[in-house]
């Protein structure tokens, strides 16, 4: 496991060419829709949005969605898609919470897919998510179940080799989230570092911010 930052800017142009990555975004959106009552009155935030594979699938279902990422290269790809599609309810925001940036605005829904394992202090991130959610708002996190470091061919920038669901649930509860539940969002079949095909399970952890008493 490495704490060196991965150069996502350099990977942005070819990011969407991986069909498994596109299929995963579709599966995660499907899991979110099964677990959360997504509706057209919601303002949503997609944290670690990359090129917007998840963002743009949510956009037709909500009032607005803000794609947040620390990679301007990834956001440039997303912005080009938004412009091409003439989408007026999607905006992008380049933020690096590790360098002191804060999440602006308030949201009814925060989603994040395959980003959490790149975050060293997930307790700190979850506290920021909780603060940015409106009362009654919902958090949906998709990431790897424990993978023993086999998912990535290069573990640069990976702080967690997947997550134990019970432990992650406790971290959400400690951050103030209620009604925390987990489900399996997807299975990804890909070669491990040794070249052998492996199946990796993707979890979806959801929780809500308590409403006004």
Phi and psi in degrees as GROMACS dihedral restraints (atoms count N, CA, C in turn):
[ dihedral_restraints ]
;  ai    aj    ak    al  type     phi  dphi    fc
    3     4     5     6     1  -126.6    20    10
    4     5     6     7     1   140.7    20    10
    6     7     8     9     1   -99.2    20    10
    7     8     9    10     1     9.2    20    10
    9    10    11    12     1   -73.3    20    10
   10    11    12    13     1   141.3    20    10
   12    13    14    15     1   -73.8    20    10
   13    14    15    16     1   138.6    20    10
   15    16    17    18     1   -84.8    20    10
   16    17    18    19     1   143.8    20    10
   18    19    20    21     1   -87.4    20    10
   19    20    21    22     1    84.4    20    10
   21    22    23    24     1   -72.8    20    10
   22    23    24    25     1   -25.9    20    10
   24    25    26    27     1   -56.6    20    10
   25    26    27    28     1   -42.8    20    10
   27    28    29    30     1   -68.1    20    10
   28    29    30    31     1   -26.8    20    10
   30    31    32    33     1   -91.1    20    10
   31    32    33    34     1    -7.7    20    10
   33    34    35    36     1   -61.8    20    10
   34    35    36    37     1   -44.3    20    10
   36    37    38    39     1   -59.9    20    10
   37    38    39    40     1   -36.3    20    10
   39    40    41    42     1  -101.4    20    10
   40    41    42    43     1     6.6    20    10
   42    43    44    45     1   -57.0    20    10
   43    44    45    46     1   -42.9    20    10
   45    46    47    48     1   -80.8    20    10
   46    47    48    49     1    -1.5    20    10
   48    49    50    51     1   -78.8    20    10
   49    50    51    52     1    -7.9    20    10
   51    52    53    54     1   -88.6    20    10
   52    53    54    55     1   107.3    20    10
   54    55    56    57     1   -62.4    20    10
   55    56    57    58     1   -30.6    20    10
   57    58    59    60     1   -65.5    20    10
   58    59    60    61     1   -34.9    20    10
   60    61    62    63     1   -67.1    20    10
   61    62    63    64     1   -40.4    20    10
   63    64    65    66     1   -66.8    20    10
   64    65    66    67     1   -43.7    20    10
   66    67    68    69     1   -63.1    20    10
   67    68    69    70     1   -38.4    20    10
   69    70    71    72     1   -62.0    20    10
   70    71    72    73     1   -42.6    20    10
   72    73    74    75     1   -60.1    20    10
   73    74    75    76     1   -41.8    20    10
   75    76    77    78     1   -62.4    20    10
   76    77    78    79     1   -44.0    20    10
   78    79    80    81     1   -64.9    20    10
   79    80    81    82     1   -40.5    20    10
   81    82    83    84     1   -66.9    20    10
   82    83    84    85     1   -41.9    20    10
   84    85    86    87     1   -60.6    20    10
   85    86    87    88     1   -43.1    20    10
   87    88    89    90     1   -59.0    20    10
   88    89    90    91     1   -42.0    20    10
   90    91    92    93     1   -66.2    20    10
   91    92    93    94     1   -39.9    20    10
   93    94    95    96     1   -61.2    20    10
   94    95    96    97     1   -43.5    20    10
   96    97    98    99     1   -66.5    20    10
   97    98    99   100     1   -28.9    20    10
   99   100   101   102     1   -74.8    20    10
  100   101   102   103     1   -29.6    20    10
  102   103   104   105     1  -100.0    20    10
  103   104   105   106     1   -20.7    20    10
  105   106   107   108     1  -129.3    20    10
  106   107   108   109     1   142.1    20    10
  108   109   110   111     1   -83.1    20    10
  109   110   111   112     1    77.2    20    10
  111   112   113   114     1   -73.8    20    10
  112   113   114   115     1   133.8    20    10
  114   115   116   117     1  -145.0    20    10
  115   116   117   118     1   171.3    20    10
  117   118   119   120     1   -74.1    20    10
  118   119   120   121     1    -1.7    20    10
  120   121   122   123     1   -98.1    20    10
  121   122   123   124     1     2.4    20    10
  123   124   125   126     1   -89.7    20    10
  124   125   126   127     1   141.2    20    10
  126   127   128   129     1  -102.3    20    10
  127   128   129   130     1   121.9    20    10
  129   130   131   132     1  -115.0    20    10
  130   131   132   133     1   156.1    20    10
  132   133   134   135     1  -127.7    20    10
  133   134   135   136     1   130.1    20    10
  135   136   137   138     1  -110.1    20    10
  136   137   138   139     1   107.1    20    10
  138   139   140   141     1   -91.4    20    10
  139   140   141   142     1   129.0    20    10
  141   142   143   144     1    73.7    20    10
  142   143   144   145     1    43.4    20    10
  144   145   146   147     1   -71.7    20    10
  145   146   147   148     1   -19.4    20    10
  147   148   149   150     1    59.1    20    10
  148   149   150   151     1  -130.7    20    10
  150   151   152   153     1   -86.4    20    10
  151   152   153   154     1     6.6    20    10
  153   154   155   156     1    88.4    20    10
  154   155   156   157     1    22.3    20    10
  156   157   158   159     1   -59.0    20    10
  157   158   159   160     1   -37.9    20    10
  159   160   161   162     1   -85.4    20    10
  160   161   162   163     1   -43.2    20    10
  162   163   164   165     1   -51.9    20    10
  163   164   165   166     1   -49.9    20    10
  165   166   167   168     1   -74.8    20    10
  166   167   168   169     1   -19.7    20    10
  168   169   170   171     1   -79.3    20    10
  169   170   171   172     1   -26.9    20    10
  171   172   173   174     1   -80.2    20    10
  172   173   174   175     1   -30.2    20    10
  174   175   176   177     1   -51.9    20    10
  175   176   177   178     1   -43.3    20    10
  177   178   179   180     1   -70.6    20    10
  178   179   180   181     1   -11.4    20    10
  180   181   182   183     1  -100.7    20    10
  181   182   183   184     1   -11.9    20    10
  183   184   185   186     1  -128.2    20    10
  184   185   186   187     1   169.9    20    10
  186   187   188   189     1   -70.4    20    10
  187   188   189   190     1   -44.4    20    10
  189   190   191   192     1  -152.2    20    10
  190   191   192   193     1   154.7    20    10
  192   193   194   195     1  -140.6    20    10
  193   194   195   196     1   132.8    20    10
  195   196   197   198     1  -108.9    20    10
  196   197   198   199     1   121.5    20    10
  198   199   200   201     1   -92.2    20    10
  199   200   201   202     1   118.9    20    10
  201   202   203   204     1  -113.1    20    10
  202   203   204   205     1   133.2    20    10
  204   205   206   207     1  -154.8    20    10
  205   206   207   208     1   158.2    20    10
  207   208   209   210     1   -90.4    20    10
  208   209   210   211     1    -5.5    20    10
  210   211   212   213     1  -102.5    20    10
  211   212   213   214     1   110.6    20    10
  213   214   215   216     1   -66.0    20    10
  214   215   216   217     1   -31.8    20    10
  216   217   218   219     1   -60.7    20    10
  217   218   219   220     1   -44.1    20    10
  219   220   221   222     1   -62.6    20    10
  220   221   222   223     1   -44.1    20    10
  222   223   224   225     1   -66.5    20    10
  223   224   225   226     1   -31.8    20    10
  225   226   227   228     1   -63.5    20    10
  226   227   228   229     1   -38.6    20    10
  228   229   230   231     1   -64.4    20    10
  229   230   231   232     1   -44.8    20    10
  231   232   233   234     1   -62.2    20    10
  232   233   234   235     1   -45.0    20    10
  234   235   236   237     1   -60.9    20    10
  235   236   237   238     1   -36.7    20    10
  237   238   239   240     1   -65.2    20    10
  238   239   240   241     1   -40.0    20    10
  240   241   242   243     1   -63.6    20    10
  241   242   243   244     1   -42.9    20    10
  243   244   245   246     1   -61.9    20    10
  244   245   246   247     1   -43.9    20    10
  246   247   248   249     1   -65.0    20    10
  247   248   249   250     1   -42.6    20    10
  249   250   251   252     1   -63.5    20    10
  250   251   252   253     1   -37.7    20    10
  252   253   254   255     1   -86.9    20    10
  253   254   255   256     1    -0.3    20    10
  255   256   257   258     1    51.1    20    10
  256   257   258   259     1    46.2    20    10
  258   259   260   261     1   -89.7    20    10
  259   260   261   262     1   122.3    20    10
  261   262   263   264     1  -101.0    20    10
  262   263   264   265     1     4.4    20    10
  264   265   266   267     1  -114.0    20    10
  265   266   267   268     1    15.4    20    10
  267   268   269   270     1  -120.9    20    10
  268   269   270   271     1   130.7    20    10
  270   271   272   273     1  -133.6    20    10
  271   272   273   274     1   159.6    20    10
  273   274   275   276     1  -117.4    20    10
  274   275   276   277     1   152.3    20    10
  276   277   278   279     1  -146.7    20    10
  277   278   279   280     1   121.4    20    10
  279   280   281   282     1   -91.1    20    10
  280   281   282   283     1   113.0    20    10
  282   283   284   285     1  -134.5    20    10
  283   284   285   286     1   145.5    20    10
  285   286   287   288     1  -128.9    20    10
  286   287   288   289     1    97.9    20    10
  288   289   290   291     1   -65.0    20    10
  289   290   291   292     1   -27.9    20    10
  291   292   293   294     1   -64.5    20    10
  292   293   294   295     1   -21.7    20    10
  294   295   296   297     1  -105.7    20    10
  295   296   297   298     1    18.1    20    10
  297   298   299   300     1    97.8    20    10
  298   299   300   301     1    -1.2    20    10
  300   301   302   303     1   -67.0    20    10
  301   302   303   304     1   155.1    20    10
  303   304   305   306     1  -121.7    20    10
  304   305   306   307     1   155.9    20    10
  306   307   308   309     1   -79.8    20    10
  307   308   309   310     1   117.6    20    10
  309   310   311   312     1   -85.3    20    10
  310   311   312   313     1   158.7    20    10
  312   313   314   315     1    82.8    20    10
  313   314   315   316     1   177.1    20    10
  315   316   317   318     1  -130.2    20    10
  316   317   318   319     1   144.4    20    10
  318   319   320   321     1  -134.6    20    10
  319   320   321   322     1   151.4    20    10
  321   322   323   324     1   -87.6    20    10
  322   323   324   325     1   -23.6    20    10
  324   325   326   327     1  -145.8    20    10
  325   326   327   328     1   128.6    20    10
  327   328   329   330     1  -120.5    20    10
  328   329   330   331     1   126.8    20    10
  330   331   332   333     1  -121.9    20    10
  331   332   333   334     1   153.5    20    10
  333   334   335   336     1  -156.2    20    10
  334   335   336   337     1   129.4    20    10
  336   337   338   339     1  -126.3    20    10
  337   338   339   340     1   124.0    20    10
  339   340   341   342     1    59.7    20    10
  340   341   342   343     1    32.8    20    10
  342   343   344   345     1  -113.6    20    10
  343   344   345   346     1   -31.0    20    10
  345   346   347   348     1   -59.1    20    10
  346   347   348   349     1   -34.8    20    10
  348   349   350   351     1   -70.8    20    10
  349   350   351   352     1   -11.6    20    10
  351   352   353   354     1   -92.0    20    10
  352   353   354   355     1     0.9    20    10
  354   355   356   357     1  -107.1    20    10
  355   356   357   358     1   121.4    20    10
  357   358   359   360     1   -68.0    20    10
  358   359   360   361     1   -51.0    20    10
  360   361   362   363     1  -103.2    20    10
  361   362   363   364     1    85.8    20    10
  363   364   365   366     1   -72.6    20    10
  364   365   366   367     1   -25.2    20    10
  366   367   368   369     1   -63.4    20    10
  367   368   369   370     1   -40.7    20    10
  369   370   371   372     1   -65.0    20    10
  370   371   372   373     1   -42.2    20    10
  372   373   374   375     1   -63.8    20    10
  373   374   375   376     1   -43.1    20    10
  375   376   377   378     1   -65.0    20    10
  376   377   378   379     1   -34.2    20    10
  378   379   380   381     1   -63.2    20    10
  379   380   381   382     1   -39.0    20    10
  381   382   383   384     1   -67.5    20    10
  382   383   384   385     1   -40.0    20    10
  384   385   386   387     1   -61.4    20    10
  385   386   387   388     1   -45.2    20    10
  387   388   389   390     1   -60.8    20    10
  388   389   390   391     1   -41.5    20    10
  390   391   392   393     1   -66.5    20    10
  391   392   393   394     1   -32.1    20    10
  393   394   395   396     1   -83.8    20    10
  394   395   396   397     1   -13.5    20    10
  396   397   398   399     1   -83.0    20    10
  397   398   399   400     1   142.4    20    10
  399   400   401   402     1   -73.8    20    10
  400   401   402   403     1   156.2    20    10
  402   403   404   405     1   -54.3    20    10
  403   404   405   406     1   131.6    20    10
  405   406   407   408     1    86.4    20    10
  406   407   408   409     1    -4.3    20    10
  408   409   410   411     1   -70.5    20    10
  409   410   411   412     1   162.2    20    10
  411   412   413   414     1  -125.2    20    10
  412   413   414   415     1   143.1    20    10
  414   415   416   417     1  -111.1    20    10
  415   416   417   418     1   134.1    20    10
  417   418   419   420     1  -129.6    20    10
  418   419   420   421     1   116.1    20    10
  420   421   422   423     1  -117.3    20    10
  421   422   423   424     1   122.5    20    10
  423   424   425   426     1  -110.8    20    10
  424   425   426   427     1   130.4    20    10
  426   427   428   429     1  -162.5    20    10
  427   428   429   430     1  -178.4    20    10
  429   430   431   432     1   -73.1    20    10
  430   431   432   433     1   137.8    20    10
  432   433   434   435     1   -66.8    20    10
  433   434   435   436     1   168.4    20    10
  435   436   437   438     1   -49.9    20    10
  436   437   438   439     1   127.6    20    10
  438   439   440   441     1  -126.0    20    10
  439   440   441   442     1     1.0    20    10
  441   442   443   444     1    58.6    20    10
  442   443   444   445     1    27.5    20    10
  444   445   446   447     1    72.5    20    10
  445   446   447   448     1    18.8    20    10
  447   448   449   450     1   -95.7    20    10
  448   449   450   451     1   -12.6    20    10
  450   451   452   453     1   -71.5    20    10
  451   452   453   454     1   -44.7    20    10
  453   454   455   456     1   -92.5    20    10
  454   455   456   457     1   140.2    20    10
  456   457   458   459     1   -71.4    20    10
  457   458   459   460     1   -24.7    20    10
  459   460   461   462     1  -136.0    20    10
  460   461   462   463     1   119.7    20    10
  462   463   464   465     1   -89.4    20    10
  463   464   465   466     1    21.6    20    10
  465   466   467   468     1   -61.0    20    10
  466   467   468   469     1   130.8    20    10
  468   469   470   471     1    77.6    20    10
  469   470   471   472     1     8.6    20    10
  471   472   473   474     1  -101.2    20    10
  472   473   474   475     1   121.5    20    10
  474   475   476   477     1  -100.4    20    10
  475   476   477   478     1   -19.8    20    10
  477   478   479   480     1  -135.7    20    10
  478   479   480   481     1   127.1    20    10
  480   481   482   483     1   -85.0    20    10
  481   482   483   484     1    66.7    20    10
  483   484   485   486     1    77.2    20    10
  484   485   486   487     1  -176.2    20    10
  486   487   488   489     1  -135.7    20    10
  487   488   489   490     1   141.0    20    10
  489   490   491   492     1   -78.9    20    10
  490   491   492   493     1   125.2    20    10
  492   493   494   495     1   -61.4    20    10
  493   494   495   496     1   -42.1    20    10
  495   496   497   498     1   -63.8    20    10
  496   497   498   499     1   -41.6    20    10
  498   499   500   501     1   -66.3    20    10
  499   500   501   502     1   -42.7    20    10
  501   502   503   504     1   -65.9    20    10
  502   503   504   505     1   -36.7    20    10
  504   505   506   507     1   -60.4    20    10
  505   506   507   508     1   -41.4    20    10
  507   508   509   510     1   -65.5    20    10
  508   509   510   511     1   -37.1    20    10
  510   511   512   513     1   -63.8    20    10
  511   512   513   514     1   -40.9    20    10
  513   514   515   516     1   -63.9    20    10
  514   515   516   517     1   -43.2    20    10
  516   517   518   519     1   -64.8    20    10
  517   518   519   520     1   -38.6    20    10
  519   520   521   522     1   -65.5    20    10
  520   521   522   523     1   -27.3    20    10
  522   523   524   525     1   -81.4    20    10
  523   524   525   526     1    -3.9    20    10
  525   526   527   528     1   106.6    20    10
  526   527   528   529     1     2.3    20    10
  528   529   530   531     1   -79.3    20    10
  529   530   531   532     1   143.2    20    10
  531   532   533   534     1  -112.0    20    10
  532   533   534   535     1   164.4    20    10
  534   535   536   537     1    51.3    20    10
  535   536   537   538     1    46.7    20    10
  537   538   539   540     1   -76.3    20    10
  538   539   540   541     1   127.5    20    10
  540   541   542   543     1  -136.4    20    10
  541   542   543   544     1   156.2    20    10
  543   544   545   546     1  -128.4    20    10
  544   545   546   547     1   153.4    20    10
  546   547   548   549     1  -148.4    20    10
  547   548   549   550     1   167.3    20    10
  549   550   551   552     1   -94.9    20    10
  550   551   552   553     1   121.1    20    10
  552   553   554   555     1   -87.8    20    10
  553   554   555   556     1   -35.0    20    10
  555   556   557   558     1  -167.2    20    10
  556   557   558   559     1   165.9    20    10
  558   559   560   561     1  -123.1    20    10
  559   560   561   562     1   132.2    20    10
  561   562   563   564     1  -115.2    20    10
  562   563   564   565     1   123.7    20    10
  564   565   566   567     1  -104.0    20    10
  565   566   567   568     1   119.5    20    10
  567   568   569   570     1  -155.0    20    10
  568   569   570   571     1   162.4    20    10
  570   571   572   573     1   -68.2    20    10
  571   572   573   574     1   139.4    20    10
  573   574   575   576     1   -81.2    20    10
  574   575   576   577     1  -177.4    20    10
  576   577   578   579     1   -57.6    20    10
  577   578   579   580     1   -25.3    20    10
  579   580   581   582     1   -87.6    20    10
  580   581   582   583     1     1.7    20    10
  582   583   584   585     1    88.9    20    10
  583   584   585   586     1    -9.9    20    10
  585   586   587   588     1   -82.5    20    10
  586   587   588   589     1   139.4    20    10
  588   589   590   591     1   -65.6    20    10
  589   590   591   592     1   134.4    20    10
  591   592   593   594     1  -134.3    20    10
  592   593   594   595     1   156.2    20    10
  594   595   596   597     1  -106.1    20    10
  595   596   597   598     1   127.0    20    10
  597   598   599   600     1  -116.0    20    10
  598   599   600   601     1   132.1    20    10
  600   601   602   603     1   -91.7    20    10
  601   602   603   604     1   134.5    20    10
  603   604   605   606     1  -109.1    20    10
  604   605   606   607     1   122.7    20    10
  606   607   608   609     1   -90.5    20    10
  607   608   609   610     1   156.7    20    10
  609   610   611   612     1  -125.2    20    10
  610   611   612   613     1   117.9    20    10
  612   613   614   615     1  -108.8    20    10
  613   614   615   616     1   127.5    20    10
  615   616   617   618     1  -124.2    20    10
  616   617   618   619     1   150.4    20    10
  618   619   620   621     1  -158.0    20    10
  619   620   621   622     1   162.8    20    10
  621   622   623   624     1  -128.2    20    10
  622   623   624   625     1   153.8    20    10
  624   625   626   627     1   -87.5    20    10
  625   626   627   628     1   129.3    20    10
  627   628   629   630     1   -56.9    20    10
  628   629   630   631     1   141.4    20    10
  630   631   632   633     1   -75.8    20    10
  631   632   633   634     1   176.0    20    10
  633   634   635   636     1   -67.7    20    10
  634   635   636   637     1   126.3    20    10
